[in-house]
Amino acid sequence: MRWIWIDKFTDFESGSRAVAIKNVSLAEEHLHDHFPAYPVMPASLIVEGMAQTAGILVGEARNFEEKVILAKVKRARFLREVRPGDRLEFEATVEQITEEAAMTSGKVSIDGELLAEIDIVFSHIDNNLSGLVFPEENFVFTEGFKSLLRDYNAERNKA
């Protein structure tokens, strides 16, 4: 099973900036195991939500032709906990894209209040210098991820 940690895009500027939201619900199984008497969303899943937001932004910039994977979390600073009922807003900005990699900066907020700053480096593994061979199919950008962007574009075109 592949988990998608964002619900939808609310803004998307190709190759530049993306904003996605995630509604945190007590119905999510991981919240029942992470401090059962005081459920909070694990910080690692917030990093994953930012990685998915920024990763789709980076992948789309090159028409999803490359396999883009998280190579390094440069910085992850959290200011408070995330509880059921919170609505996370992930804002990712491309700082640089090269043939081999991409650097992004990100901010996560709840109701306009800064929750976290997360900066991520992605690797374009198709252009890696290790000599490793990867499968031809793009196993990173599945239809589930691409559908988030298609839904955003469909909503934007209606307006």
Secondary structure as the mmCIF struct_conf table of DSSP 4:
data_model
#
loop_
_struct_conf.conf_type_id
_struct_conf.id
_struct_conf.beg_label_comp_id
_struct_conf.beg_label_asym_id
_struct_conf.beg_label_seq_id
_struct_conf.end_label_comp_id
_struct_conf.end_label_asym_id
_struct_conf.end_label_seq_id
STRN STRN1 LYS A 8 GLU A 13
TURN_TY1_P TURN_TY1_P1 SER A 14 SER A 16
STRN STRN2 ARG A 17 ASN A 23
TURN_TY1_P TURN_TY1_P2 LEU A 26 ALA A 27
BEND BEND1 GLU A 28 GLU A 28
HELX_RH_AL_P HELX_RH_AL_P1 GLU A 29 ASP A 33
BEND BEND2 HIS A 34 PHE A 35
TURN_TY1_P TURN_TY1_P3 PRO A 36 ALA A 37
BEND BEND3 TYR A 38 TYR A 38
HELX_RH_AL_P HELX_RH_AL_P2 ALA A 43 ALA A 61
TURN_TY1_P TURN_TY1_P4 ARG A 62 PHE A 64
BEND BEND4 GLU A 66 GLU A 66
STRN STRN3 VAL A 68 PHE A 78
BEND BEND5 ARG A 80 ARG A 80
TURN_TY1_P TURN_TY1_P5 PRO A 84 GLY A 85
STRN STRN4 ARG A 87 ILE A 97
BEND BEND6 GLU A 99 GLU A 100
STRN STRN5 ALA A 101 ILE A 110
TURN_TY1_P TURN_TY1_P6 ASP A 111 GLY A 112
STRN STRN6 GLU A 113 HIS A 124
HELX_RH_3T_P HELX_RH_3T_P1 ILE A 125 ASN A 127
BEND BEND7 LEU A 129 SER A 130
BEND BEND8 GLU A 136 GLU A 137
BEND BEND9 PHE A 139 PHE A 141
HELX_RH_AL_P HELX_RH_AL_P3 GLU A 143 LYS A 158
#
